[in-house]
Amino acid sequence: MERLHTENDLEKFLLKQCGRSITIISAFASGTAKLLKSIATKNDVEVIVGTINAFTSPTFIDDARELLHRGLWVDFRGNASIHWKLYLVSPDIVVIGSANFTNQGIGMGRDICVVIQDGHLFEEYQQQLTILKSESEVLDGGSPGFDDALERHREQHNRNQAALQIAQQGAHSASRSRTRKVPPFDEWVKQGFLTIPLFLWDENHTEEIKAEAVRIVNDQEIVAEHAAGNATKHVDFQRRPYRDFLTEAIDDSKPSFEPNTVVLATKADGAYMRFMQLDLVVRKADRGLDFMIERRKVRYPQPFEITPEIKASIVRLIEKGVCNHYAIPVEALQEELLMS
């Protein structure tokens, strides 16, 4: 038995394999597509990933599917999906522990794995895999229904990432002093977020739509005042009560973003690029629009500094079609910055 650790980590172990059949089974996967490609150049590789909390990166799934096609399997059962961290190397090696197939997991900085050479145990796990693959919601990359299941996963992943950032932003707001500087992108990335919520817009609002946004905010303020017992407090209908707002044609059962989400709003060419906190998200069915409104406030959240290099890289990713799902994959942005 061998123990993997930071000096002899999982990445090094996998990279030194050659001419083997390798099966990677991981509850979560992200940031390891390049490693997967390196392993697959010298070995026959199969990957099975879970979707608990929709954490597995859709970008990883896209890349792994392109590389492995039907050698990629995804357990689309959500929170009922696999929680395994298992690596099988033919003919008889079992690597098992707590390390997911993620950037953090393969480095063994906080995880443990042991390497066991046991043909009987290897075969037992192969039998378990056969049973797992028979589940109706465990699909390979070429299965009918895979694309639809992936889009559902992608949407939930983006929503969950946005929710995590809302929670983190709230924690920072509670502890941050007024003099704290906006962090650089590299510092923000260390928090482990996989996507940046994104909204692309292309038209200016009409005066009629602006007036509707004013009514929405004022109506919300009246309701809030009544709830607080201030029924007689005056609401100034002449004042524009918002900083800015976004609209989107209704095209789903619910709006694209939850209230309080901090999104990067921009035109496709990068014009007017900035972060917005969507304090109010209101569906106006009579207008066929979702209104996403940023109120006026003393301090506006900015997760990281948008430098000219970051702005140019995001525009290139938009042009390449990488940002078509209301999110910028963090890994893609990191790679684009390296090439700039």
C-alpha positions as CSV (number, residue, x, y, z in Angstrom):
1,M,0.0,0.0,0.0
2,E,1.2,3.5,-0.9
3,R,0.0,6.8,0.5
4,L,-0.2,9.8,-1.8
5,H,0.7,13.2,-0.4
6,T,1.6,16.7,-1.5
7,E,5.1,15.7,-2.7
8,N,3.8,12.6,-4.4
9,D,0.3,13.7,-5.3
10,L,-2.5,12.3,-7.3
11,E,-1.7,14.3,-10.4
12,K,1.9,13.0,-10.5
13,F,0.6,9.4,-9.9
14,L,-1.8,9.7,-12.8
15,L,0.7,11.3,-15.2
16,K,3.2,8.6,-14.8
17,Q,0.8,5.9,-16.0
18,C,1.3,4.7,-19.5
19,G,-0.6,2.1,-21.6
20,R,-3.2,1.5,-18.9
21,S,-7.0,1.6,-18.7
22,I,-7.8,4.2,-16.2
23,T,-11.3,4.9,-14.8
24,I,-11.8,8.1,-12.8
25,I,-14.9,8.3,-10.6
26,S,-15.4,11.6,-8.8
27,A,-18.2,13.3,-7.1
28,F,-17.0,16.7,-8.3
29,A,-14.7,17.7,-11.2
30,S,-13.4,21.1,-12.3
31,G,-10.3,22.7,-13.6
32,T,-8.6,19.4,-14.6
33,A,-9.5,19.1,-18.3
34,K,-5.8,19.7,-19.3
35,L,-4.6,17.0,-16.9
36,L,-7.3,14.7,-18.3
37,K,-6.0,15.3,-21.9
38,S,-2.5,14.6,-20.8
39,I,-3.5,11.3,-19.2
40,A,-5.6,10.3,-22.2
41,T,-2.7,10.7,-24.6
42,K,-1.0,7.7,-23.0
43,N,-3.9,5.7,-21.6
44,D,-7.4,4.5,-22.4
45,V,-9.4,6.8,-20.0
46,E,-13.0,6.7,-18.8
47,V,-14.5,9.4,-16.5
48,I,-17.6,9.3,-14.3
49,V,-18.7,12.4,-12.4
50,G,-21.5,13.3,-10.1
51,T,-23.7,16.3,-9.9
52,I,-24.3,16.9,-6.1
53,N,-25.3,20.5,-5.6
54,A,-24.6,21.0,-9.3
55,F,-21.0,21.6,-8.4
56,T,-19.2,19.8,-11.2
57,S,-18.1,22.3,-13.8
58,P,-20.2,22.3,-17.0
59,T,-17.0,23.5,-18.7
60,F,-15.2,20.3,-17.5
61,I,-18.1,18.2,-18.8
62,D,-17.9,19.9,-22.2
63,D,-14.2,19.5,-22.5
64,A,-14.2,15.8,-21.3
65,R,-17.1,15.0,-23.6
66,E,-15.2,16.4,-26.6
67,L,-12.1,14.4,-25.6
68,L,-13.7,11.1,-24.5
69,H,-17.2,11.2,-26.1
70,R,-18.8,8.0,-24.8
71,G,-15.9,7.5,-22.4
72,L,-17.5,10.3,-20.3
73,W,-20.3,9.4,-18.0
74,V,-22.3,11.9,-15.9
75,D,-24.5,10.8,-13.0
76,F,-27.4,13.4,-13.4
77,R,-29.2,12.3,-10.3
78,G,-28.2,15.6,-8.5
79,N,-28.0,15.2,-4.8
80,A,-28.6,11.4,-5.1
81,S,-25.6,11.0,-7.4
82,I,-22.3,9.4,-6.6
83,H,-20.0,10.8,-3.9
84,W,-17.1,8.5,-4.8
85,K,-13.5,9.5,-5.1
86,L,-12.1,6.4,-6.8
87,Y,-9.4,5.9,-9.4
88,L,-9.0,2.4,-11.1
89,V,-5.8,1.6,-13.0
90,S,-5.5,-1.7,-14.9
91,P,-4.8,-4.4,-14.2
92,D,-5.2,-4.3,-10.4
93,I,-4.6,-0.8,-8.9
94,V,-7.3,0.9,-6.7
95,V,-6.7,4.5,-5.6
96,I,-9.2,5.6,-3.0
97,G,-9.6,8.4,-0.5
98,S,-11.1,11.9,-0.2
99,A,-9.6,13.6,-3.4
100,N,-12.0,14.7,-6.1
101,F,-10.8,15.2,-9.6
102,T,-10.5,19.0,-9.1
103,N,-7.5,21.3,-9.0
104,Q,-7.5,21.3,-5.2
105,G,-8.2,17.5,-4.9
106,I,-5.3,16.3,-7.2
107,G,-2.7,18.4,-5.3
108,M,-3.5,16.6,-2.0
109,G,-3.2,19.8,0.0
110,R,-6.2,18.9,2.2
111,D,-7.1,15.4,1.0
112,I,-5.8,11.9,1.4
113,C,-5.5,8.9,-0.9
114,V,-4.0,5.4,-0.7
115,V,-2.9,3.2,-3.6
116,I,-3.9,-0.4,-3.2
117,Q,-2.7,-3.2,-5.5
118,D,-5.5,-5.8,-5.2
119,G,-7.0,-7.6,-8.2
120,H,-10.0,-8.8,-6.2
121,L,-10.9,-5.3,-5.0
122,F,-10.3,-3.9,-8.5
123,E,-12.8,-6.4,-10.0
124,E,-15.4,-5.7,-7.2
125,Y,-15.3,-2.0,-8.1
126,Q,-15.6,-2.8,-11.8
127,Q,-18.8,-4.7,-11.0
128,Q,-20.1,-1.8,-9.0
129,L,-19.5,0.5,-12.0
130,T,-21.5,-1.8,-14.2
131,I,-24.4,-1.5,-11.8
132,L,-24.0,2.3,-11.6
133,K,-24.0,2.7,-15.4
134,S,-27.3,0.8,-15.6
135,E,-29.1,3.7,-13.7
136,S,-31.4,5.5,-16.1
137,E,-30.0,9.0,-15.2
138,V,-26.4,8.0,-15.5
139,L,-25.6,8.9,-19.1
140,D,-22.6,8.6,-21.4
141,G,-21.7,11.5,-23.6
142,G,-23.4,10.0,-26.6
143,S,-26.7,9.1,-24.9
144,P,-30.1,10.5,-26.1
145,G,-31.1,13.0,-23.5
146,F,-27.5,13.9,-22.5
147,D,-27.7,17.4,-23.9
148,D,-31.0,18.2,-22.2
149,A,-29.7,16.9,-18.9
150,L,-26.5,18.9,-19.3
151,E,-28.4,22.1,-19.9
152,R,-30.4,21.6,-16.8
153,H,-27.3,20.9,-14.8
154,R,-25.6,24.0,-16.3
155,E,-28.5,26.3,-15.3
156,Q,-28.5,24.9,-11.8
157,H,-24.7,25.2,-11.6
158,N,-24.8,28.8,-12.6
159,R,-27.6,29.6,-10.1
160,N,-25.8,27.8,-7.3
161,Q,-22.5,29.6,-8.0
162,A,-24.4,32.9,-8.0
163,A,-26.0,32.0,-4.7
164,L,-22.6,31.2,-3.2
165,Q,-21.3,34.6,-4.3
166,I,-24.3,36.3,-2.7
167,A,-23.6,34.6,0.6
168,Q,-19.9,35.5,0.4
169,Q,-20.6,39.1,-0.6
170,G,-22.9,39.4,2.4
171,A,-20.2,38.1,4.7
172,H,-17.6,40.5,3.2
173,S,-20.1,43.5,3.5
174,A,-20.6,42.8,7.2
175,S,-16.9,42.8,7.9
176,R,-15.4,45.1,5.3
177,S,-14.4,48.7,6.2
178,R,-15.2,51.6,3.9
179,T,-11.5,52.0,3.0
180,R,-11.0,48.4,1.8
181,K,-9.8,48.3,-1.8
182,V,-11.5,46.2,-4.5
183,P,-9.5,42.9,-4.7
184,P,-7.7,41.8,-7.8
185,F,-9.1,39.0,-9.8
186,D,-6.4,36.5,-8.7
187,E,-7.4,37.1,-5.0
188,W,-11.1,36.7,-5.8
189,V,-10.4,33.4,-7.6
190,K,-8.9,31.9,-4.4
191,Q,-12.4,31.8,-2.9
192,G,-13.1,28.8,-5.2
193,F,-15.9,30.2,-7.5
194,L,-16.2,28.6,-10.9
195,T,-18.3,31.1,-12.8
196,I,-19.0,34.9,-12.9
197,P,-22.7,35.7,-13.4
198,L,-23.0,37.6,-16.7
199,F,-25.8,39.6,-18.4
200,L,-25.4,40.8,-22.0
201,W,-27.6,43.6,-23.1
202,D,-27.8,45.4,-26.5
203,E,-30.6,48.1,-26.3
204,N,-31.2,51.2,-24.2
205,H,-34.4,51.4,-22.2
206,T,-37.3,53.5,-23.5
207,E,-38.8,56.2,-21.3
208,E,-41.9,54.0,-20.8
209,I,-39.8,51.1,-19.5
210,K,-37.8,53.5,-17.2
211,A,-41.1,54.7,-15.8
212,E,-42.2,51.1,-15.1
213,A,-39.0,50.5,-13.2
214,V,-39.7,53.5,-11.1
215,R,-43.2,52.2,-10.3
216,I,-41.8,48.8,-9.4
217,V,-39.3,50.2,-6.9
218,N,-41.8,52.7,-5.4
219,D,-44.4,50.0,-5.0
220,Q,-41.8,47.8,-3.2
221,E,-40.9,50.7,-0.9
222,I,-44.6,51.3,-0.1
223,V,-45.1,47.7,0.8
224,A,-41.9,47.7,3.0
225,E,-43.0,50.9,4.8
226,H,-46.4,49.4,5.5
227,A,-44.8,46.2,6.8
228,A,-42.6,48.3,9.1
229,G,-45.7,50.2,10.4
230,N,-44.8,53.5,8.6
231,A,-48.0,53.7,6.5
232,T,-47.9,57.5,6.4
233,K,-44.3,57.9,5.3
234,H,-44.1,59.8,2.0
235,V,-42.6,58.2,-1.1
236,D,-41.0,60.6,-3.5
237,F,-42.3,59.6,-6.9
238,Q,-40.3,62.3,-8.6
239,R,-37.0,60.8,-7.5
240,R,-35.4,58.1,-9.6
241,P,-35.1,55.4,-7.0
242,Y,-32.7,53.1,-8.8
243,R,-29.1,53.3,-9.9
244,D,-29.7,51.2,-13.0
245,F,-31.7,48.2,-14.2
246,L,-31.8,45.4,-16.7
247,T,-34.7,43.8,-18.5
248,E,-35.1,40.4,-20.3
249,A,-38.0,38.9,-22.3
250,I,-39.7,36.2,-20.3
251,D,-38.5,32.9,-21.6
252,D,-38.6,30.5,-18.7
253,S,-40.6,29.5,-15.7
254,K,-38.5,31.9,-13.5
255,P,-36.1,34.8,-14.1
256,S,-32.5,34.1,-15.0
257,F,-31.2,35.5,-11.7
258,E,-32.2,35.5,-8.1
259,P,-32.6,38.8,-6.0
260,N,-29.2,40.1,-4.7
261,T,-27.1,38.4,-7.4
262,V,-24.1,40.4,-8.4
263,V,-23.8,40.2,-12.2
264,L,-21.3,41.5,-14.7
265,A,-23.4,43.6,-17.0
266,T,-22.0,44.6,-20.4
267,K,-22.6,45.0,-24.1
268,A,-21.0,42.3,-26.2
269,D,-18.3,44.7,-27.2
270,G,-17.4,45.5,-23.6
271,A,-19.1,48.9,-23.5
272,Y,-20.5,49.9,-20.1
273,M,-19.0,46.8,-18.4
274,R,-19.5,46.9,-14.7
275,F,-20.9,44.9,-11.8
276,M,-24.5,45.3,-10.7
277,Q,-26.3,44.0,-7.7
278,L,-29.8,43.0,-8.7
279,D,-31.6,44.0,-5.5
280,L,-35.1,43.5,-7.0
281,V,-36.1,40.9,-9.5
282,V,-39.7,41.3,-10.6
283,R,-41.6,39.6,-13.4
284,K,-44.1,41.8,-15.2
285,A,-46.2,39.4,-17.3
286,D,-48.2,42.1,-18.8
287,R,-45.1,43.5,-20.4
288,G,-43.5,40.2,-21.1
289,L,-40.4,41.3,-19.2
290,D,-38.3,40.4,-16.1
291,F,-37.1,43.6,-14.4
292,M,-33.7,43.3,-12.5
293,I,-33.1,46.5,-10.6
294,E,-30.1,47.9,-8.7
295,R,-31.2,50.3,-6.0
296,R,-29.3,53.4,-5.0
297,K,-27.1,52.7,-2.1
298,V,-24.0,54.0,-0.3
299,R,-21.7,51.2,-1.4
300,Y,-22.0,49.0,-4.5
301,P,-20.5,45.5,-4.5
302,Q,-17.5,44.9,-6.8
303,P,-16.1,41.3,-6.4
304,F,-12.9,42.2,-8.2
305,E,-11.2,45.0,-10.2
306,I,-12.1,44.9,-13.9
307,T,-8.7,45.8,-15.5
308,P,-8.3,46.6,-19.2
309,E,-6.8,43.1,-19.6
310,I,-9.7,41.4,-17.9
311,K,-12.2,43.5,-19.9
312,A,-10.5,42.6,-23.3
313,S,-10.3,38.9,-22.3
314,I,-14.1,38.8,-21.4
315,V,-14.9,40.4,-24.8
316,R,-12.9,37.7,-26.6
317,L,-14.7,35.0,-24.7
318,I,-18.0,36.5,-25.6
319,E,-16.9,36.6,-29.3
320,K,-15.9,32.9,-29.1
321,G,-19.3,31.9,-27.7
322,V,-17.9,30.7,-24.4
323,C,-20.4,32.9,-22.4
324,N,-23.7,31.9,-23.8
325,H,-25.2,30.7,-20.6
326,Y,-25.4,33.7,-18.3
327,A,-21.9,33.0,-16.9
328,I,-18.2,33.4,-17.6
329,P,-16.3,30.2,-16.7
330,V,-13.5,31.3,-14.4
331,E,-11.1,28.7,-15.8
332,A,-11.7,30.0,-19.4
333,L,-11.1,33.6,-18.3
334,Q,-7.8,32.5,-16.5
335,E,-6.6,30.8,-19.7
336,E,-7.6,33.8,-21.9
337,L,-5.6,36.1,-19.6
338,L,-2.6,33.9,-19.9
339,M,-2.7,34.2,-23.7
340,S,-3.2,38.0,-23.7
